[in-house]
Amino acid sequence: MKNKTQVSLVILACIAILALGAFRIFQIERNYQANLLLATACIENEGTVVSTQNGFFALSKVTCEE
């Protein structure tokens, strides 16, 4: 019985890790698309694109300087 519980916990932990990873990939993709639109609009208006990131796990942010 104890072995079955351990296997169940390992499977549950793996599913949780995969779910969190998929969620993070979705966030990164959505952030990338938003930054791409802002950067394209900035370049079309002859501005300077500035990309910043606050930390290793933080999503990047794009601003435009005219």
Backbone as a ProteinNet text record, in pm:
[ID]
protein_1_A
[PRIMARY]
MKNKTQVSLVILACIAILALGAFRIFQIERNYQANLLLATACIENEGTVVSTQNGFFALSKVTCEE
[TERTIARY]
82.7	0	86.9	194.6	281.9	346.5	384.5	447	350	222.7	121.7	103.6	108.5	95.2	213.5	332.8	451.5	446.4	404.6	394.7	291.1	181.2	76.5	127.9	203.3	259.7	360.6	442.3	540.4	468.9	366.4	290.3	222.1	164	98.6	199.4	319.1	423.4	467.5	481.3	520.2	413.9	289.1	180.5	180.5	203.6	207.9	323.3	439.9	555.9	529	469.7	437.1	333.6	234.9	132.6	192.8	277.1	342.4	433.6	504.1	590.3	510.9	398.9	314.5	256.2	215.4	162.3	268.4	391.2	499.5	534.2	535.8	561.7	453.3	327.8	217.4	238.1	280.2	306.9	419.2	525.4	639.4	597.2	520.4	474.1	384.1	292.1	201.7	279.2	378	461	543.3	595.6	673.8	589.4	468	379.6	347.4	320.3	290.7	412	530.2	652.3	682.8	656.2	680.1	592.1	465.4	375.9	422.3	460.9	508.9	637.8	729.5	856.7	835.9	748.7	720.8	659.7	564	501.6	602.8	691.3	792.9	888.8	932.4	1025.9	959.2	832.1	759.8	746.8	742.1	734.7	872.5	976.4	1116	1160.9	1113	1155.5	1265.1	1312	1414.4	1350.5	1366	1308.5	1404.6	1350.3	1429.7	1366.1	1443.2	1395.2	1461.9	1380.3	1434.5	1381.8	1461.4	1422.1	1471.2	1381.2	1415.9	1487.9	1468.3	1532.9	1535.9	1599.2	1613.6	1479	1388.9	1259.3	1151.3	1184.4	1086.5	1068.8	949.6	923.6	980.9	1028.6	1086.9	977.7	1019.5	927.7	988.7	907.5	954.5	892.1	976.5	927.8	983.9	923.8	965	1008.9	1124.5	1174.1	1171.8	1104	1093.3	1214.3
-119.8	0	125.9	122.1	238.8	268	164	179.6	242.8	205.7	262.4	411.6	450.6	591.2	671.8	617.3	686.6	704.6	601.7	610.2	715.2	719.5	818.3	960.1	978.8	1111.1	1153.1	1061.6	1092.5	1129.7	1054.8	1085.3	1221	1249.6	1378.8	1493.7	1474.6	1577.4	1601.2	1495.1	1509.6	1585.7	1555.4	1626.5	1774	1803.3	1942.4	2017.4	1955.6	2018.8	2044.6	1947.8	1965.4	2075.4	2083.2	2187.2	2325.7	2339.4	2468.5	2507.3	2411.6	2439.2	2483.9	2417.8	2456.5	2596.4	2626.2	2759	2866.3	2838.8	2936.1	2957.3	2850.4	2862.9	2947.4	2928.7	3009.2	3156.1	3186	3324.6	3385.5	3311.6	3361.7	3390.7	3301.7	3320.8	3443.8	3458.7	3574.2	3704.6	3704.7	3822.7	3855.4	3752.9	3772.3	3839	3790.2	3847.3	3993.2	4025.1	4163.6	4253	4204.4	4282.7	4303.1	4202.5	4213.1	4320.8	4325.1	4429.2	4568.5	4584.7	4715.3	4756.1	4662.2	4693.3	4729.4	4658	4687.4	4825.5	4858.3	4990.1	5099.6	5073.8	5173	5197.1	5090.6	5103.9	5175.3	5145.8	5211.9	5362.3	5403.3	5545.1	5604.9	5533.6	5577.1	5603.5	5521.2	5530.8	5429.8	5432	5338.8	5240.2	5112.6	5007.5	4977.4	4978.6	4947	4825.4	4718.7	4596	4580.4	4561.2	4547.2	4418.6	4366	4247.3	4265.5	4249.3	4275.9	4160.9	4041.3	3926.5	3809.1	3701.9	3585.5	3523.5	3516.1	3453.4	3553	3681.8	3784.1	3789.8	3827.4	3846.1	3979.9	3987.6	4111.7	4214	4338.8	4449.6	4536.4	4578.1	4661.6	4800	4902.6	5040.6	5108.3	5220.4	5294.7	5434.2	5473.5	5609.5	5683	5793.3	5872.8	5962.1
0	0	0	78	86	-49.8	-121.6	-252	-351.8	-345.4	-434.3	-408.2	-284.5	-246.5	-299.2	-286.6	-335.4	-486.4	-557.3	-703	-741.2	-669.8	-697.6	-674.9	-568	-539.5	-646.2	-692.7	-797.3	-926.6	-961.6	-1083.1	-1070.6	-955.7	-932.9	-940.7	-883.7	-889.6	-1033.7	-1112.2	-1253.3	-1332.3	-1307	-1375.4	-1337.3	-1209.7	-1165.1	-1231.1	-1240.8	-1303.9	-1451.4	-1519.6	-1661.2	-1681.8	-1594.2	-1604.9	-1583.3	-1483.8	-1459.3	-1575.2	-1631.1	-1745.8	-1866.5	-1893.3	-2006.5	-1986.4	-1863.1	-1832.8	-1854.4	-1812.1	-1827.1	-1974.8	-2052.7	-2196.1	-2262.2	-2221.3	-2273.1	-2238.8	-2116.9	-2076.1	-2159.7	-2180.9	-2258.1	-2401.8	-2461.6	-2599.8	-2610.7	-2516.4	-2518.3	-2500	-2409.6	-2386.8	-2511.1	-2577.6	-2699.1	-2808.1	-2827	-2929.8	-2899.7	-2773.9	-2735.1	-2757.1	-2718.2	-2737.9	-2885.8	-2966.8	-3110.2	-3172.7	-3133.1	-3184.7	-3144.3	-3018.2	-2970.8	-3041.3	-3058	-3123.7	-3269.9	-3338.1	-3479	-3494.8	-3410.3	-3416.4	-3385.9	-3292.4	-3256.3	-3372.7	-3437.3	-3549.9	-3667.2	-3690.7	-3799.1	-3774.6	-3647.4	-3612.7	-3590.7	-3634.5	-3626.5	-3483.8	-3391.5	-3252.5	-3223.2	-3100	-3054.1	-2958.5	-2986.3	-2902.9	-2788.2	-2665.5	-2546.8	-2480.1	-2469.1	-2406.1	-2269.8	-2165.9	-2030.4	-1968	-1876.5	-1801.5	-1658.5	-1561	-1422.1	-1352.9	-1398.1	-1335	-1429.8	-1386.4	-1472.3	-1505.9	-1409.1	-1430.7	-1470.3	-1476.7	-1512.1	-1663.6	-1706.3	-1848.5	-1891.8	-2015.7	-2065.3	-2097.4	-2100.4	-2126.6	-2235.3	-2331.1	-2440.9	-2427.6	-2440.3	-2443.6	-2566.8	-2600.7	-2720.3	-2678.8	-2725.6	-2702.3	-2835	-2836.2	-2959.9	-2977.2
[MASK]
++++++++++++++++++++++++++++++++++++++++++++++++++++++++++++++++++

